[in-house]
C-alpha cells in the first residue's frame, strides 16, 4: 500500500468506518462499554504469548535500526508489562461513566427543562510514537467516553500495536460492538497521515502524542481541530519564604526522579533573598545526582561548577539530567520568567507564604500550577483520572492531563410539554 491513491482510499475507509461505528456507539449504554473494556483486558492477558512474539519483531527491528537504549526500553514488553497494560484498562472500566452526565439542569419560568449533558465527541484520531501501552490506553479511554478512534502508532511498535488491536477487536465483537470502533492503522507509510488529517467529514479531533516535531507536523497539515501537547518546559520557583528542606526535596524530585518525561522540571528559579543560602547547597545536590547546571551570571558566581546559560536554555525542554538555574528578584520576576519562557505545562512554587502562593496560582498561565509539590505529580494517574490520553497545553477545549471525561463535549437537552415560542 504505497501508491498515493491507495493510501487516500485507505484513509477514506478508516474515516468512514469510524464515523459509522461512532453513530452506533452513541446509542450504547455504559454497561455495554464497561463489558467491552473488561473483555479487552481479559483478551490482552490471554494474548500475552502472541503479544510478546509480535513485540520481539519490533525489538529486533529496533536493534537493527540502532534505536537508543531508552527507546528500546519504552518499546519492550514482558509478562509484567502486559499485565499492567490490562490492569490500566480495568482501571478505566471501573471509573464512573462520563457519558450522559448532567453538567447543569434547571427549569425556566415558562416550564421548559434545560439540561446540559456530557456526550461523546464522535471520532478521535490519535497519532503517537513508540510505546505500545498508548494503543490500549487510547482505545480504553475512547471507548469509555463513547468515541470511535483511529490509532496511528509509530513504526517502531507496529507489530505490537497490531497484536493489541486484534485483542481489542475480539473484545468489541464479543460485547456486541462494531470492531471498527477501534481501528489500528495497518501501514507504516507516513504519507497516510496527511490524508487522515484532511478527513473533516469523518474525524472530529486529532490528538498527537510524541515529540515536538511530530506535533508541529500534525498542526501544520491538519484541517481538523488538534489538541496539542507541546513541550514540558516546567519550572520550580523557590520563594524567599520557602522552607529549605522542602525546597531541596521538591527540586531534586522534580528534576531527577525521572528526567526524561514532560513533567520533569527544566528550570529552577531562586529568589535573590535566599539564593546565597539555598542555591549552592541545592545546586551541589543536583551535581551529585549527575546533573549539568546551566545558570545565569549570579548562579555561576554562587556555584562555580555551573556553566553560563544562553538565552536558548531558558526555552529548552532538556528531557535529560541538565537543568537551567536563575536568580530572580522576587515573585513578580519569577512569574514573568515563567510566562515568558515556559510552555504552559506545569510550574511550581515552594513557599510558606499564603499570599505568595495565591498570587503565583492566579498569575502563572499554565495547565497545572503546583504549590509546595513536585511538578512530577502533573499526571492523569496522580490526578485520579486513570490512564490519560495526553497532557494538553491548549486552553480549548481541554487543558492539562486528559481522562475519559475530557474526550466528551456536551449538548443541551430541552424538554417541554407542547411549548411554542410567542
N, C-alpha and C positions, 0 to 999 in steps of 0.2 A: 504494500500500500504506500507507494511513493509518489505517484502522479498527483499533481495539484487537484485535478478534477476528482480523483478518487478520495482524496483527503477531504475535500469540500463536501462530497456526498456522505462520507462517514460522519463528519461533524453534524451535518443536517439530520442524519439518522439519530445520532445521540441526542440532539436537542429535541427533536420531535417525540422520541420515545420518552424522554424525561418529562416533557410537558404533559403527555398523556398520562403517565404514571402519577404526576403530581395532582392531576384533577381527580383521579381515583383515590389517592391517598388523603386528599382533603376531606373525603367522606368517611374515613376510617375513624375508629374510636381509639382512645388512649390505651385501652386494654389490649387491643389487637396489635398496636405498635409495640407495647411492652412485651407481649408474647414473642414478637419477631426479634426484639433485642435479646431476650433470654435465649431463644433458639440460636441467634447469631453467636452468642458467647459459647454455647454448647458445641456448635459446629466448628468454631475456631479451635476449641480444645481437642475435639475429635480428629481434626485435620492436622494435628501437630506434626506427624511424620511427613505429610505432604508439604506443609509449610516449610519445614526445615530443609527438605530436599530442594524446594524452589529457592530458598534463601541461599543454599550452597552455590547455586548457579550464579546468583548475584555477587556473592563473596568472591568466587573465582574470577569473575569479570572485573571486580574492583581491584583485586590483586594485580591482574594483568594490566589494568589501566593506571596502576600506581597511585590509587587514592590514598589520602593521608590515613594514619592510624586512627585518628579521631573520627573521620568519616566512616571508616570500616566498622568501628565500634558502634556507631549510631545505626548502621545497617544490619549488624549481626543479630540473629535470633537464636535463642536456645529454649529449652522447655520452660524455664522460669520466665523468660520474657514473653513467650506465647501465653502462658497462664496469666501474666499481668495484663496483656492486651485484652484477654477475655474478661478479666476482672473489671477493667475500665469500662467495658461495655455494660457489664452488670450494674456498675455504679450509676451509669446514665439511666438504665432501665428503672432503677429504684427512685429516681428523682420525681418530684411532682410533675404532672403533665402540664406543660405551659399552654397548650392549645385549648382555646375556649375560656381561658381565664378572663373574668370580667375586671378590667382595669378601673372602670368607673361606671356607676349606674345611678340614674336619677329620673325623677318624674317631673315633667314640665307642668306649669299651671293649667295647660289645656288637657292634661291627662296622658300625653304621649310619654312612653317609657323609652329613655335613651340609654343604650349600653355601649361602652367602648370595649371591644372584645379582642383578645390576642388571637391571631391567626397565622398560619404559615406564610412565608414569603412566596414560596412556589417552587422554583428551580434554582439551585445553587451550584455553581461551578467552582471547584477548588483546585488550584494549581499549586503544587508543592514539590519539595525536594527530599530525597534521601530516606527519612525514617519511615519504616513500614507501619508503625503504630498510628501514624497520621491517617492512614487509609481507614482503619477500623474506628478511630476516634471521630473522624469526619462523618463517616457513614452513620454511626450511632447517634451523633448529635443532630444530624439532618433528619433521621428517621424519628427521633424523639419529638422533634419540633414540626413534624408533618411535611417535611420538604423532600422532594426528589433531588438527587445530586449526581453530578458528573465529576469524577475524580481523575485528575491527570497527575500522576506521581512522576518522580524523576526516573530517568532510565536506570539509575544505579540500583533501584529496588523493583524493577519492572516485573520479574518473575514472582517475587514475593507478593507484590500487590495483586497480581492476577490470582494467585492462590488464595489470598484473603478474600478477594472478590468472589471467587467460586463458593466459598463457605457462606458468605453473606447472601448470595443469590439462592442457595439451598434453603437458608433460613426464611427468607422472604416468601419463597414459594410454599414452604411448609406452613406458613402463617396465613396463606391466602392472599398475599400481596403480590403485586407485579414485580418480578425480578428487575425490571428496568427502573425501579425506584432508586437503586444504587447502581450506577454504571461506571466501570473502570475502563479508562481509555486503553485500548489494546494495540497501541502503536507508540513507538518512541520518537517518531518523526516530529521534530519541533514545528514544522510547517502547519501541523494541525491546530496549534494553539491560536494563531491569528484568526483562523477560520471560526473556531469556537467563540472567540471574543467579539464576533460580529453578529451573533445569533440573538439579537434583541427580541425577536418574536417568540423565542423559547426560554431563554435564560434571564432570570430576574436580577441576579447579583453574582459577582465574581469575587472570590477571596484568594489572593495569592499568599502562600506561606513559604518563605525562603529568604535568600539574600536580597540585598537592596537592588542589585541589578535585575533580578527576576521581577521584583515588584515594579520597578520603573518601566520595564519592558511591557508588563501587563497593562499598566496605566496608559502607556503610550499607544498601545494597539486597540484597547477595548472601547467599544461603543456602548458597553453595558456598565452600570454603576459598579465601582470597585471599592471594597472595604480594605483599607491598606494597613499594613503593619510595617512601618519604616524602621529605621534604626533605633536601637535601645541605648541612646546616649544618656545614661542615668547619672544623677548626682547625689552626693550626701553633703549637706551643709552642717558643719559643726558650729553652732551658735555660741555667742560669748557666755551664755549661761548654761552650757552643756556640762553634764557630769562626765568626767574624764573616762572612767571605766566603761560607762555606757557608750561613749563615742568610740573608744577603741574597739569594743566588741562589734558594734554595728558596722564600722568602716571595714574591719577585717572580714566580716562575714559577707558584706555587700560586694566586696572586690574579689575575695579569694575563695569563697566556698565553692563556686563553680563559675570561673571567669568567662567561659565560652558561651554564655547564654544572654538573652536580650535584657534580662532584668538585673544583670550584674552592674555595679557602679563603675563608671569610667572616669569620673572627675570627683575629687574631694575638695570642698571649699572650707577653709578655716577662717573664722572671724579673726581679725587682726588683734583683738584684745586677748585671745587665748592662743594665738599662733605660736608664740615663743615657748609656751609651756607644753602645748599639746602636739604641735606639728612634728618636732624632731623625734619624739618618742613613738608616735603612731607611724611616722614615716619609716623608722627603723624596723618596726614590727612588720611593715609591708615588705621591706627589703629582705628581712629574714624569711618571709614566706615566698620569696622568689620574684617579687615584683620589680619591674623597672619603673622609676618615677620620673615624670617629665613635669617640671614645675616652673612657676613664674619666677621673676628675679628674687622676690622676697622669700620664696620657698627655697631657692638654691642657696641663699645666704644662711638660712636656718638649718638646711640639710644639704651639705656639700656633695653628698653622693647622688643627688638628683641632677639630671641634665636639663638644660634650659628648654622649655616648651616653645613650640611655634604656634602661630595663630591656628593652624590646621588641627593641632592637638585638641583644642577646646571643642571642636566639632566631631571628633573621631570616636567611633564605637570600636574599641580595640578587640573585644572578644578574646582577650589574652591576659597574661599577667603583666600588663602595662597599665599605669594609671596616671592621669593628669592631676596636678595639685596646684591650688591657687589660694593666696591670702587675699581676703576681701574686707573692705572697710564697712562692715555692718550688714544688717539684714537686707536692706534695700539693694545693696550692691550684689549680694548673693542672689536675690530674686532676679535682678536684671541680667546677671550672667546666665542663669538657668533659662530664662525666657529667650535670651539671645542665641545661645549655643545649643541648648537641649533639643531633644527630638519629641518632646511632649509625651514621653512614655511613662517613666516613674522617677520621682525625685523625693528626697527625704531631708528632714531637719532633725537634728539632735539638740534638744533644749529642755530646760526646766521651767521656762517662762511661758505661761499660757498665752499671753498676748502675742508673743513672737510666733508661736505655733499657729494661732488663728490667722495672723497676717500672712504667713507663709502659705497656708492652705488656700486662702482666698486669692492670693496674687500669682501663685505658680500655675501656669497653664499646661497642666499635664493630666494624662488619663488617670494616673494613680499618684497620690501625694501621701507620703508616709510621715508620721510624727513619732519619733523615738522607736523606729522599727526599720529593719533592713529592707532595701529595695528588692531583695530576693523573694519577698512574700508576694510580689506582684505576679500572681499566677492563678489560673482558674481553680486548680485543686485547692490551693491555700485559701481561696475566697469561698470555698464550699460549692463551686459550680460543677465539680466533677471534671471530666475532660473538657478541654477548651478547643474552640475552632481556631483560635489565634488571639493576639492582643492588638486591638485596634488603636492606632494613634490618630484616627479620624475623629470627628465630632458628630457626624451623621452617618448612619442612624445609631451606630453602636460605638462605645468607647471603652477601652481597657479590655481585660480578659472577657472573652465571649463564650457563654454557655448556650444551652439549648434555647432559652428564652430570648436570647439576642438574635436568633435566627427566625424570629417571628416579627410580623408587623401587626397592624390592628385594623379592624373595620368597625363601623358604627352599625349597630342593630337597633332599629326604631320600630316600636310596636304600638299600634293604636287600636282603636275599636270603631273603625269606619271614619276616622278623622279625614277631613278635607280642609285645605287652606283657603281662607277667605281674604 
